[in-house]
Amino acid sequence: MTLLTDSKIRSPKPLEKSYKLTDSQGLYLTISTSGAKLWYFRYRFGGKENRLAFDAYPLA
């Protein structure tokens, strides 16, 4: 099982394209080209994949 720890979340730097840091349960963090880090949760309901957006990291 992959876990997103605080040190794993703080260390990535922005790149030319946005990318994701994922865990093994559907939670992921998107790192944008500007360096913004946003939480999302991917899940399935009724056979359809959905995505739930949360807040930015870190919370102020």
SVG drawing of the C-alpha trace seen along z (x, -y; Angstrom):
<svg xmlns="http://www.w3.org/2000/svg" viewBox="-25 -31 37 33">
<polyline fill="none" stroke="black" stroke-width="0.4" points="0.0,0.0 1.3,-3.4 0.8,-6.3 1.0,-10.0 3.1,-11.2 3.7,-14.9 7.4,-14.6 6.3,-13.0 3.8,-15.8 6.1,-18.7 9.1,-17.6 7.8,-17.6 8.5,-20.7 6.4,-22.1 7.3,-20.9 6.4,-22.0 3.2,-19.8 0.8,-19.1 1.2,-15.7 -0.3,-13.5 1.0,-11.9 -1.3,-8.9 -2.0,-6.5 -3.4,-3.0 -7.0,-3.9 -8.0,-6.6 -6.7,-9.7 -4.3,-11.8 -2.7,-15.2 -2.3,-17.2 0.8,-19.5 0.2,-22.2 2.8,-24.1 2.4,-27.0 3.1,-24.8 -0.4,-24.7 -1.3,-21.3 -4.9,-20.2 -6.5,-17.1 -8.9,-14.8 -10.5,-11.4 -11.4,-9.1 -14.2,-6.5 -16.7,-4.4 -20.4,-4.5 -22.9,-2.5 -20.1,-1.4 -19.2,-5.0 -15.9,-6.6 -16.2,-9.9 -13.9,-12.4 -14.4,-14.4 -12.4,-17.6 -11.2,-18.7 -9.1,-21.7 -5.6,-22.9 -2.5,-21.7 -1.5,-23.0 -4.6,-24.5 -4.0,-28.1"/>
</svg>
